[in-house]
Amino acid sequence: MKKGSFGYIRFMRKKTLIHLLILFLIAFGIFFAGRFRYPAYSTMFSLTAIVVCIPASMRTVSFIMFMIHKGTDEKTCRECQAAAGIVPLFFDSVITTPEKSYDVTVFALTHENIAGFCPDNGKDIKKLEDHLREMAVKNGFKGINVKIFTDYGKFISRLEKLAGDFSEKYETDDALYNLIGNLSL
């Protein structure tokens, strides 16, 4: 499943869980095979098992990060798609800034606009907007407007306005979509 697709976080939870279970099973299998089947080489098998635990531990951290954050619900997805029309949407995003992580339910991306909906009112949205703007400028986007909404009704209104102004001749630059993907978990 492609990053930015609806259901990406749920998919990645399952995928990382399967990967970490397989890696830990391999590590334990190597360890116990060395301990009981080949006792003369148990040190070598133990070291190999420890090395296999490194990617398993990395997957465990990824799994925990995906468990902490929730994805977009189906109702919100349908409403956003209806309001946006042909405007490209990026769902299930977790943007990590140097200070905090932000659950951004959906981004709408046009040639000069990034509009997002972040339902968590307790976070400083201005810092997220500044971070996104700074990263866009660093990646060659000039004069880009970044607005993150905490009010769902205002976000839907913005989507409808973007859909009215959006024309296929102003296709979203794949670089902007990739930028949001690179900044997302």
N, C-alpha and C positions, 0 to 999 in steps of 0.2 A: 504494500500500500504506500502511496506517495505521501510525503510530508505535506501537510496542508489540506489533505482530504478529510472529509467528515468521518469520524470514528478512528482517526489515527492513534490517539492516545490509548484507547481500548485495545486496538490491535497490537500496539507496541508492548502493552502490559503482558498480554498473552505470549507474544514472541520472546520477550526477554525472560519471562518465567520459564518457558520451555528450554531456552538456551542455558540459563543458569543451572537448572536441574540436570540437564545432560552433562554439563561441564563438571558439576560436583560429583555426579555418579561416576564419571570417568576417573576423576581424581581419587575417589574412595576405592574404586575398583583397582586402580594401579597400586594404591597403598596396601590394600589387603592382599592382593596377588603377591606382592613382594614380601609381605610379612608372613604369609602362611604357605604359599606355593613355592617360593624361591627364597628361603630364609638367608641363604648365603649372600644374596644380592639385595637384601632389604634396604640398605642405605641408598643405593642407586634408585630403587623404586620409590622410596620416600621422597627423595629430592625431585624426582619427576612429578610425583603427585603434588608437591608444593608448587612447582612451576605451573602446573595445570590449574591450581587454585587462583592464580593471579587473574586470568581472564574471567574466571567464575566470579571472583570478587568484584571485578569491574561491572559485570552484568548485574550483580546484586545491587550495586549503587544505582545503576540505570533503572532497575525494577522499582526501587524505593522512590526514585524521582517520579516515575510514571504513576505510582500508586498515590503519591501526595496530590497530584494535580488531576482535576476532573476534566473530562472532555465536554464537547458541546452536546446538548440533548437534541433529540430528533425534531421536536417542535420548533426550537430556535433555528435549527438548520433550515427547515422548510420555509419559515417566515423570512429569514434573511435571503434565501435564494429567490423567493417571490418578489421581495422588495428590490433586490439588486438587478434583476433582469440579466443582462449580459456582462455586467461588471464582474471581473474575476474575484472570487472569495478564497480566503486562506483560513481554514478551520483548525481548531485544537492546537493553539499555539501557546507555548510557555516561553516567554522572553526573559532571559536572565541578564540583569544589569550588574555592575560591580557591587551594588548594595543589596538588591532584592530580586526575587523572581515574581513575575506577573503572569497570571492566567489570562490570556486574551482569547476570548471565545471565538471571535471571527475578525478577520481583517478584510476590508475592501480595498483593492489596489487598482489605481488608474495611473495614467502617465504622469500626473503631478500630485496625486493625493494618496495618503495612507490614512484610512479611517478604521478604527478598531473599537470593539466593545469589550470592556473589562468589568465584569460584574462586581468585583471586590472594591467596595467604597473605602475600605480602611487603608488603602495604599496610596502613596503619593503619585498620582497619575502624571503630573507635570514632569517628574524625573524620567518616567518611561517615554513620554513624548520627546523630551530633550535627547534621550539616549537614541531613540529611533532616528530623529532628525540628524544627529551627529554621525551616526553610522551611515545614513543615506548620503550625506555630504562627503564622507570619507570614501564612499564607493562611486563617486562621480555624479550623483543626482543633485542638480542645482534647483533651488526654488521649490522644493517639495513641501507640501502642506501635510502636517501630521496632526491628527486629532484623535484622541482616545476618549470614548464616551463611557460613563458609568450608568447613565440612564438609558434603558433599552428603547424607550419610545423615541428619544432624540436620535439614537443611532439608526433606527429604522427610517426616520425622516431623512437623515443624511444619506442613507443608502438609496432612497427613492430619488433624492436630488442628484446624486452621482449617476444613477441609472438614466435620468432624463438628460444629463449633460454628456453622457458617455457615448462615443461613436466608435465603431469598429476601426475607423481609420486611426484612432488614438489607442491602438492596442497596448495593453500593459506590457511594458518591457519585461522580458523574462528575467532580466537582471534584478528588477525590483522584487519579483516573486522569489527569486533565489536568495536575495538578501534577507527577506523575512524568514525563509527556510533555514538559512545559516544561523540566524540569531535565535531560532527556536530550538527547544529541546527535542 
